[in-house]
Amino acid sequence: MSVPEGLHYTKEHEWVSFDDNIATVGITDFAQSSLGDITFVQLPKEGDQVKKDDPFGVVESVKAVSDLYSPVTGRVMEVNEPVLKAPELLNEDPYTDGWLLKVETKEIDMEGLMSPDEYTDYIEEQG
């Protein structure tokens, strides 16, 4: 299970990276593996607001339908259009080609976000 350094992780299995006030959001390798073959992704539109810990979209797979939860609050600056057209990118490369959103944040709130080591321990506890 890949858990890259330099990212922060949520208990809902999203990851986030920060570049100044722009947060890039995606799902983890653990999430895509648990879901199986991903067949559909629904995301907000550019300009929409997302709120930390609130659902912002849906990912569907052959196994399940799961809500996506935002690790940040802010305005959606960019949506990864290739993922909407080819949801399997989430299975193939969840950390680079398979990112979901870029969100402009007013402040970076680290509460509830885990380091790579903390997230690794968390997913091991989940069994």
C-alpha positions as CSV (number, residue, x, y, z in Angstrom):
1,M,0.0,0.0,0.0
2,S,1.5,3.3,-1.1
3,V,1.5,6.2,1.4
4,P,3.7,8.9,-0.1
5,E,5.7,11.3,2.1
6,G,4.8,15.0,1.8
7,L,1.0,14.5,1.9
8,H,-1.5,14.6,4.7
9,Y,-4.3,12.1,5.1
10,T,-7.8,11.8,6.5
11,K,-9.7,9.1,8.2
12,E,-12.0,9.0,5.1
13,H,-9.0,8.1,3.0
14,E,-8.5,11.3,1.1
15,W,-5.1,12.9,0.8
16,V,-4.1,16.6,0.5
17,S,-1.0,18.5,-0.4
18,F,-0.4,22.2,0.0
19,D,1.4,24.6,-2.3
20,D,1.0,28.0,-0.5
21,N,-2.8,28.5,-0.3
22,I,-3.7,25.9,-3.0
23,A,-4.6,22.4,-1.7
24,T,-4.6,19.4,-4.1
25,V,-7.0,16.7,-3.0
26,G,-7.3,13.0,-4.0
27,I,-8.1,9.6,-2.7
28,T,-5.5,7.2,-1.2
29,D,-4.1,4.0,-2.6
30,F,-5.9,2.2,0.2
31,A,-9.2,3.8,-0.8
32,Q,-8.9,2.9,-4.5
33,S,-7.8,-0.7,-3.6
34,S,-10.7,-1.1,-1.2
35,L,-13.2,0.2,-3.8
36,G,-12.0,-2.0,-6.7
37,D,-12.5,-0.9,-10.3
38,I,-13.7,2.7,-10.2
39,T,-16.3,3.3,-12.9
40,F,-17.7,6.9,-12.2
41,V,-16.6,10.1,-10.4
42,Q,-18.8,13.1,-9.6
43,L,-17.0,16.3,-8.6
44,P,-18.0,19.9,-7.9
45,K,-17.5,22.5,-10.6
46,E,-14.8,25.1,-10.7
47,G,-15.8,28.1,-8.5
48,D,-17.9,25.9,-6.1
49,Q,-17.2,26.1,-2.4
50,V,-16.2,23.0,-0.4
51,K,-16.2,22.8,3.4
52,K,-13.7,20.8,5.5
53,D,-15.2,17.4,6.5
54,D,-18.3,17.8,4.2
55,P,-19.0,15.6,1.2
56,F,-17.9,17.2,-2.1
57,G,-18.4,14.4,-4.6
58,V,-19.0,10.7,-5.2
59,V,-16.9,7.8,-6.5
60,E,-18.6,4.6,-7.8
61,S,-16.9,1.3,-8.3
62,V,-18.0,-2.2,-9.1
63,K,-18.2,-2.8,-5.3
64,A,-19.6,0.3,-3.8
65,V,-20.6,4.0,-4.0
66,S,-18.7,6.2,-1.6
67,D,-18.9,9.9,-0.7
68,L,-15.7,12.0,-1.0
69,Y,-15.0,14.3,2.0
70,S,-13.1,17.5,1.7
71,P,-10.0,17.8,3.9
72,V,-10.0,21.7,3.4
73,T,-12.4,24.6,3.2
74,G,-12.2,26.9,0.1
75,R,-13.1,27.5,-3.5
76,V,-12.5,24.9,-6.2
77,M,-9.9,26.3,-8.6
78,E,-9.6,23.3,-10.8
79,V,-11.2,19.9,-11.4
80,N,-9.2,17.0,-12.9
81,E,-11.2,16.6,-16.1
82,P,-9.3,13.5,-17.3
83,V,-10.5,11.6,-14.2
84,L,-14.1,12.5,-15.1
85,K,-13.6,11.0,-18.5
86,A,-11.4,8.0,-17.3
87,P,-12.2,7.2,-13.7
88,E,-9.8,4.2,-13.9
89,L,-7.0,6.8,-13.4
90,L,-7.9,6.7,-9.7
91,N,-7.0,3.0,-9.7
92,E,-3.9,3.4,-11.8
93,D,-2.3,6.4,-10.2
94,P,-4.3,8.0,-7.3
95,Y,-1.4,10.3,-6.2
96,T,-0.4,12.0,-9.5
97,D,-2.6,11.6,-12.6
98,G,-5.6,10.7,-10.4
99,W,-5.8,13.9,-8.2
100,L,-9.4,15.2,-8.0
101,L,-9.5,18.9,-7.0
102,K,-7.3,22.0,-6.5
103,V,-8.9,24.2,-3.8
104,E,-7.9,27.8,-2.9
105,T,-7.9,28.0,0.9
106,K,-7.9,31.1,3.1
107,E,-6.1,29.2,5.9
108,I,-4.6,25.7,6.3
109,D,-6.3,23.8,9.0
110,M,-4.3,20.8,9.9
111,E,-6.8,19.5,12.5
112,G,-7.8,15.9,11.8
113,L,-5.1,15.4,9.1
114,M,-2.5,12.6,9.6
115,S,1.1,12.3,8.7
116,P,2.1,9.4,6.4
117,D,3.2,7.4,9.5
118,E,0.0,8.1,11.4
119,Y,-2.1,7.2,8.3
120,T,-0.1,3.9,7.8
121,D,-0.9,3.0,11.5
122,Y,-4.5,4.0,11.0
123,I,-5.1,1.7,7.9
124,E,-3.3,-1.2,9.6
125,E,-5.7,-0.8,12.6
126,Q,-8.6,-0.9,10.1
127,G,-7.6,-4.4,9.1
